[in-house]
Amino acid sequence: MNIVYLLVPTALLLGFGFLVAFVWVASRGEYDDLETPAHRILLDEES
């Protein structure tokens, strides 16, 4: 039962950390354009 006192706060802290990281990355516009990088690999660029 003592391990629950360690695991529950650790899980909450990790979950909160991932949520903060996601909000931070999303606010910087990292997920604005999801299609272009997938199509760019198909285009042949001349050097």
ROTORNU-279472 format. One record per residue (C-alpha): x, y, z; residue in three letters. Coordinates in pm, whole numbers, plus 32768, in hexadecimal, padded with zeros to 4 digits. Layout:
N
XYZALA...
This chain:
47
800080008000MET812580EA8039ASN818380DB7ECAILE8034817A7E6FVAL80A082B47F28TYR81CB82C77E3ELEU812B82597CF6LEU7FF483377CF9VAL80AF84837D1FPRO81B4840F7C24THR80A683B97B24ALA7FF885057B5ELEU813E85C37B3DLEU8195851079F8LEU803A8549796BGLY804686B979C4PHE81A186D4792BGLY812E863B77E3PHE7FFF871F77DELEU80D688547813VAL81C887E17704ALA80AB87A7760EPHE800D88FC7651VAL816189A67630TRP81B088FC74E4VAL80518934745AALA805D8AA574B4SER81A48ACA73F2ARG80F68A5072B6GLY81A188FF729BGLU80618852722CTYR7FE6895C7138ASP804A88AD6FF5ASP804287327001LEU801A86F06E8BGLU813F87A46DE8THR825C86D96E83PRO81B585976E12ALA819586176CACHIS82EE86B66CA2ARG839A85656CAFILE82E784FF6B6FLEU835E862C6AA7LEU84A7860969EEASP858387366A28GLU8698878F6935GLU87E287EC69DASER
